[in-house]
């Protein structure tokens, strides 16, 4: 199956206790959240952290749609509850628009060995 990769960045509030709590939440992500991710066509999702900067790698199948994922998430009360909880720890990047959280990153290099 062919896949496509998207990478995103987002910051956490720069507070050690909040960062620790955010990491703890991701040790046991709610099953409904995992289901909403996999049902949307996301095949793999990883989040990395350096200082207070998050980096997310998302591998999706070719039927994946950001619009459809956003629509489904907006209509899912559990996803909205999770997002509201996570926003207590997150902060938008300085260049983010008012309604943006995770910002899609531009791929500028790819080594093909």
Rosetta blueprint (number, residue, H / E / L):
1 X L
2 X L
3 X E
4 X E
5 X E
6 X E
7 X E
8 X E
9 X E
10 X E
11 X E
12 X E
13 X L
14 X L
15 X L
16 X H
17 X H
18 X H
19 X H
20 X H
21 X H
22 X H
23 X H
24 X H
25 X H
26 X L
27 X L
28 X L
29 X L
30 X L
31 X H
32 X H
33 X H
34 X H
35 X H
36 X H
37 X H
38 X H
39 X H
40 X L
41 X L
42 X E
43 X E
44 X E
45 X E
46 X E
47 X E
48 X E
49 X E
50 X E
51 X L
52 X L
53 X E
54 X E
55 X E
56 X E
57 X E
58 X E
59 X E
60 X E
61 X E
62 X L
63 X L
64 X L
65 X L
66 X H
67 X H
68 X H
69 X H
70 X H
71 X H
72 X H
73 X H
74 X H
75 X L
76 X L
77 X H
78 X H
79 X H
80 X H
81 X H
82 X H
83 X H
84 X H
85 X H
86 X H
87 X H
88 X L
89 X L
90 X E
91 X E
92 X L
93 X L
94 X L
95 X L
96 X L
97 X L
98 X L
99 X L
100 X L
101 X L
102 X L
103 X E
104 X E
105 X L
106 X L
107 X L
108 X L
109 X L
110 X L
111 X L
112 X L
113 X L
